[in-house]
Amino acid sequence: MNLFNELKRRNVFRVAAAYVIVGWLIMQVGEVMAPALYLPGWINSALAFFLILGFPIAMFFAWAFEITPEGLKKEKDVDRSESITGATGQKLNRTIVALLVLALGYFAIDKFMLDPSRDRAEIAAAVESATQSQDGSGSISPATGSEPTEKSIAVLPFVNMSDDASNEYFSDGLSEELLNLLAKIPELRVAARTSSFSFKGQNVEIPEIAQRLGVAHVLEGSVRKAGNQIRITAQLIQAGDGFHLWSETYDRQLDNIFQIQDEISAAVVDALKVTLLGDAPRAQQADPEAYRLYLEGQYFFNQRSQESLLKAAQLLQRSVAIDPEYAPAWAELAFVQLWLGASGGMEPTESIGLADQSTARALELDPTLSLAYTTRAIRSVFFDFDFERGLAEYKQAYDLDPGSALGIGGYGIALKQLGQFDKAIEHLLEGLKRDPLLPESHNNVGTTYLSMGDWGRAESHYLQALELSPDYVGVRNRLTRVYLLLDQPGKALDVAKKEPDTQVYRPSAMAMAYFSAGNQAASDQELKQLIEGGAEVGAYQVAQTYAWRGETDKAFDWLQKCLEIRDSGMASVLGDWSLQSLWDDPRWESLLRELKLFDAWQAMPPEWGGPQG
């Protein structure tokens, strides 16, 4: 008891209480600040160790020393009659109360304001992970759920530090070119552009980015461009602990840009210790101005609006005019020209002719250019309906660039059009794993599951596509059909009304939904609007709507029109459940023979829309 009283008199208990509260607050600050400052994970462990180590030292000083008006003295040297431990104790009491108020305030904010949203995010992630493990479908998180391979990297869009905001295209383009260069290394898994660039402008920490993309390393940097002078800063970060493996600053003239790309890629390879089968890939040289226009053309193409596509075509045409030997610009121009033809920005026949010329020139200059074969594959499948040739060209594109999500996903699309849905879904899910934040990948996976009759997985991927791109044209049209097949016309109608494309996809979706809901008059009105306003670009959707309503003669008439005008929707007839009313009609077989899809249809099981008996 005498020891207890003495500990109390010397304020040891009060010092202990104050120390514990202060230590707890320090740990909370460390937990918040360490990730924000990209400090390694062991920092908080070291902090906790030193706080624990300091506790007995603080207790010793509280016992052995005393604060007096003359300063700190050993307790044994202080006369009891002159001791002011009581006054010191009162000060400590007030300090402890203040610290408790501060700690309780932090706890309340964390628990009742921050914690619920954090818990929801963690629960959502856990549910997504569990669903993924159960059904094998793709998701925004890495599909395997395992630790990323050490030889994996994401290239984030470099920050534009130039005074002119219009130089954004240059920093974005440089980042994409570095990504493409690193993707040529067979042993290195590189996150695709769409996924990496989805974090642009967001305040997301490097470890979270790496976790969501399933990579172990991140390359980031900045670009400052003034006239012909550029300064590029790049740094390679190990995501697990936040360590900088390598960083460098380059001051160059614009005509040295390819040398900088080679230097950065070589430094990354060296830092990751990737064992290559040969030399590290090198950037293809071009006239600096032509290259600048090429990067700017890519920038506008990636925006995918009608106006930006036309701007991209103009810039790329200027690029190849300055440097006719630069193959990537020709391939990119061909891709843009096909997009213009498919989206109504150019007459289809004209767009195909121009794209053929650009593709041929690209392959003449560089027979190993993967994008050129992808462009030829798209032309074969969606404009010529030559599915076997398109499949071979997609395969060639993939073989030339096996790290490309576009290549492997495109091969899966070609397999899907041939009714080989099981093989298609394998490739599409692999492409999704490589580019998990690409809305188009989720759309393609969802459409394949829709063809397989797996409405639940189709719905899941369509919803993820919309989460990533809320204005994605056509996805709600397909989601409407999912709900109609699930016999939920009310839900289908609600989704159809939110479809952003008012010319084709919204009226066709609403016409089908109104019909299934029993409102024939409203369905007729929507179908009339579709025919009057969008038949030239939406003939296939007219045929789908008539088939869904059971008007088979009109449906076949419109499908024949689709063949005549080369409507790209005809590439997707196999497994299209909106055409189910046509499957038992003899004209269905004739249509498939004309498309050279009869044998593919014969090989399909009935549950996928193959021969029904």
Secondary structure, 3 states (H helix, E strand, C coil): CHHHHHHHHCCHHHHHHHHHHHHHHHHHHHHHHHHHCCCCCHHHHHHHHHHHHHHHHHHHHHHHEEEECCEEEEHHHCCHHHCCHHHHHHHHHHHHHHHHHHHHHHHHHHHHHHHHHHHHHHHHHHHHHHHHHHHCCCCCCCCCCCCCCCCEEEECCCEECCCCHHHHHHHHHHHHHHHHHHHCCCCCEECCHHHHHCCCCCCCCHHHHHHHHCCCEEEEEEEEEECCEEEEEEEEEECCCCCEEEEEEEEEEHHHHHHHHHHHHHHHHHHHCCCCCCCCCCCCCCCHHHHHHHHHHHHHHCCCCHHHHHHHHHHHHHHHHHCCCCHHHHHHHHHHHHHHHHHCCCCHHHHHHHHHHHHHHHHHHCCCCHHHHHHHHHHHHHCCCCHHHHHHHHHHHHHHCCCCHHHHHHHHHHHHHCCCHHHHHHHHHHHHHHCCCCHHHHHHHHHHHHHCCCHHHHHHHHHHHHHHCCCCCCHHHHHHHHHHHCCCHHHHHHHHCCCCCCCCHHHHHHHHHHHHCCCHHHHHHHHHHHHHHHHHHHHHHHHHHHHHCCCHHHHHHHHHHHHHHCCHHHHHCCCCHHHHHHCCCHHHHHHHHHCCCHHHHHCCCHHHCCCCC
